Amino acid sequence: MTLSNLSLPDQLQISMKRINRDLERIVTTDPDVASRSIVRKSVLELIRSGGKRLRPIMVIVGSRFGTKPESTNVYQLAAVCEFIHAASLVHDDILDQADTRRGQPSLHKITDVKTAVQIGNYMMNRVLELLSARTKDRDRNIEELASLTTTQLCLGEYQQMDNRYNFDLTLEQYWEKTRNKTAVLMATSLHLGARAGEANESVAKQLYEFGDQLGMAFQVRDDVLDLQQSAETLGKPAGADLRNGQVTLPVLLAMEDPAIESHLRKLHEGAPDHLFDEAITLIRDSDAIERALEVSHTFMQRAWDITEQLSAYPAHRDLQTLWHYFEKRTY
């Protein structure tokens, strides 16, 4: 088997078992959560439902640029970053009214909306509790970064919710929402890993920028895939973002055609399915998908440039492995 045929963790020689074990320990070691409670059961099921674990992988890769890579502390921080991401998905599915996640019922469909909101809130606050308990004075930046990350994630979700069916959304507003909702956690994951591994501060900042560019490209591709691929492949309805009122980059670019813009402005919550079906077809048949992918490629090129700036570090090859994974990503 060639290196390119291996999974991303195998290519990077990162233990998924260790990440998953530390993830589960975040809830199983909480003395305030009963072993048979709906909170513990739901969080464990959420963790065990799968996922690519990109953010914890980024934490570990970031640590390899320092003098103390892959310590116990690094792996625990990796689990924390994934826990934050998992919590954000709970809230994301509620706001998007998404009935499925990874081909399975979303948490709020298994329980109910109120219960799912509280479980998501517990997960966010559990992370901050752990960091506050463990952080030393000299590492206060880790706690501050974690707080900033959770705040920006919530802000991104609010910006998305507040702009449902807003076809007057500007590109600047789209980029701000995208950075808050997706890129900031990827960037912070690399940055936290670098700091935990005691990397040079300038290197940590470059890794943050790499994660930011990768995260922006990742979200643009997600926006494209939502319109391109089938429900079976996505694990959710095709075009679900548009059906839920999300105005993404391909939509904004397609609206430069007056005929498509006119059709899109007919969409609203409760509009008949055929109007959404027609809108998705119009976007697919336009050049908006191709142009959005070109924008994603620009972000990816900026990220690649950063890997070359860090070529003096052996771990820059791990950054390039991450880069190739994202570049080849179709789902």
N, C-alpha and C positions, 0 to 999 in steps of 0.2 A: 504494500500500500504506500503510495507516494504521500509526501507531507501535505500536499494540497487536498488529499482525500480524507485526511484526518479531521475530526471535529476541532473547533477553535480551542477549547481547553486542552486537547491533546497536543495540538500544534505548539501551544504555549507552555505545555507541561504544568498545568494548573489543576489541582485536585478539586473536582466538583463535589466529591463526597465530603471533603472538609468544609467547603463553602455551605453546603446544604445542612451539615451537622451544626455549624455555628448559627445558621439562620434559624433552625428549629429551637436552639437553646435560648434565643432571645425571648421566646414565649414560654418554653417549658421550665425555665429557671425563674420565672416571675412568681414570687410567693403570693401575689394578690390575685392571681388567676387560677381558679380551681381546675383540677385536671379534667373534669367532665363538663366544663362550662362551654357554652356556645362560642365564646371568644376563642378559647384555645383550639377547639375543634375546627372552627372556621379558618383561623390563621394557618394551622398546620395543613389543612386541605388546600388552601391557597398556595402555600409554599410547595407542596408536593404535586401541584397540577402541572408543573413544568416551567418553561421559560428559558431563554438563552443565557441568562446570568451575565449579560454584557457589562453591567456596572461593577459588580464585584471583580470581574476579570480585569477591568480597567484599574481598579484600586491596586491589584497585585502587580500589574505591569508598571504602574507608576512607581511603586516601591522599589522596583529593580534599578531605578536611576539613582538610588541612594546607597548609603553605606550599610544599611540594615534592612535588606529586602526580605519580604515574605515572613516576617516575624508573626508571633501569635497575635500581636496587636494589629498587624496589617490584615490578617484574615478576619479578625473580628470587625474591623472597619469595613471590610468588603461585604460582610453579612449585613451590616447596618445600612449601607447604601442600597442593597437589594431590598431590604425591608422597607425603606422609604419608598422605593419604586413600586413595590407591591401594594403599599397603602394608597399611593396615588392612583393606581389602577382601579381600586375599589371605588374611589370617588369619581374617577373618570367614567366608569361604566354607568354609574347612577346619573351623572349629568348628561351623558350621551344617550341615555335610555337604551343602552346596549344589553340585549338579553343574553348574549354569549361572550365568552372569553376563551380563546384557544380551543374553540369547538365545543366547550362545555358551558352549562348555565352560569351566568354571572352570579357573584355572591348575593346581590340584592334580590335575585330571582330565587335563590335557594332559601334565603331567610326572608327578609323584607327590607324595605328601604331604610327605615329607622334603625334597624339592627345593623345593617351594613355600614351606615354612616358612623355609628358608634364604634364599630370594629375598626374602620379606617382611622378614626380619631385616636383610638387606643394605640394603634400601630405607630402613628406619628409621634405621639407623646411618649411611648415606650422608648423610642430611639433617643429622644432628648433626655429622658431620665437616665438612660445608660451612659450617655456621653457626659452628662453632668456629674455622675458618680465616679467615673473613671478618669476624667480629664485633670491633669496637673496644671498648675498655674502657667507653666512654660508652654503648655499646649492648648491654651484657651482659644487659639485660632481655629482649632478643629471644631469646638463647640459652636463658635460663631459662624463658621462656614456651614455647619449642619443646620443651624437655625435659619440662616439666610436661604439655604437650599429649600427647606420645607416651606418657608414663606413664599419664595418665588414660584414653587410648584403650585401652591394654592392660588397665587395671583394669576398664574397662567391658566388654571382651570376656570377662574372667575372671568378672565378676559374672553375665554372661549365661550362660556355660557352667556356673557353679556352681549356677545356679537352674533348670536344665532340669527340666521337669515338676514344679516346685515350686508347687503350687496354693495354698500358704499364703503366697506372696509378698505383701508389704505394698505399698501405694501408695508409701510413702516409699522402699522399696528399688527399685521400678520407676523412680521419678523420678531417683534417684541414678545408676542404670545408664544411663538415657536421656541424662542430662546428660554423663556421662563418655564414652559411646559416640558421641554425635552432636553435642550442642549445643556442647561445649567447643571443638571445632575450628572451627566456624562463628564463634563468638564471638572466638576467638583470631585468626582470619583478618582480621576487621574491625579488631581492636585492633592487630595487627602492622602493617597497612596505615596506620592512623592515625599510629602512632609513626614508621614509616619516612617518612611524608610530613610529619613534624614538626608534627603537630596538637597542640592544647592537651590537657593530660593529662585534664582533666575531660571533654572531648569524647571522647577515646579510651575512657574508662570507660563513657560512655553508649553508644558504638558496641559495646563488648563486651556490654553488657546487651541491646542490640537483637539482636545475633547469638545470644545465649543464648535469648531468647524465640522467635526465628525457628526456631532449631534444635530446641527442644522441640516446637513446633507441627509442624515437618517430620517428626519421628520419630513423633509420634502419628498423623499422616496416613499415614505409611508402614505403621504397624501396621494401620490401617483398610483401606488399599488391599490389603494382603496377604490380607485376608479377603473383600474385595469383588470384586476384579477377576479376570479370566481369566488362565490361565498364558501365553497368547499375548501379552497386553498387558504382563504383569509381566516376562516373560523368565525366569520360574522358576515352579514349581508353585504354584497358588493355595492359600492356607492353609499355605504352607511353614513359616512361623514356628511355628505350633501343632504341625505334624507333627514339627518338630525340638525340641519341648518348650519353646518360648519362651512365657512367660506375659506377654502384652502388655496394654495398657490395656483394649481391648474385651473381652478374656477376663476380666479382673478385674471389670469392671462387669457382665458377663453372669452371673458367679458369684453375684451378689446374689440371683438367682433360684435357690431350692433345687433345683429339678428340673434346671436346667442345670449347677449345681455338682456334683450327683450324677453326671451323665453325664461331665463333664470329669475328675472324679477317677478314672475308669476308664482314662484315657489314660496310656500309658507307652511307653517305647521298645520297639518290637516289637508294640504293640497293632495289631489288624487295621485295614486302611484304612477299612472301613465305619464304625468307631467315630469316626475323625477326620472323615469325610464328614458323619456325623450331627451331630457337635459343631459343625462350621462352619455347617451349616444352622441349628442352634439359635441360634447367636450372630447370624447374619444376620437371623433372624426376630425377635430380641429388640430392645430399644431401646438396646442397648449401643453399636452403631455410631453412632447419632445422638448419644448422650451423649458419646462420645469426641470426635466432631467439635465438639461444644460446648466441650469443654475446649481443643481446638486453637484454636478461635476466641478464647478468652480470652487465650491466649498471643499470638495475632496482634494483638489489641486493645492489649495492653501494648506490643508492638513499634511499633504505629502511633503511640501516645502519644509515644514517644521521637522519632519522625521530626518530630513537631510541636514538640517541645522544641528541636530543632536547626534550626528554620525560618530562622534568621538566616544559615545557610550555604547557598549555592546547591546544594551537593552533597546537601542533604536530599531533593531531587527524585529523586536516584539511589537513596536509601534507599527512597523510596516506590515506585519502579519495582521494586526487589527485593521489596518487600512485596506488591505486586499480583501478581508472578510466583508467589510462594508461595501467596497467597490463592486464585488460580485453578487451582492445580495439581491435576490429577486423576491424573497419573502423571509 
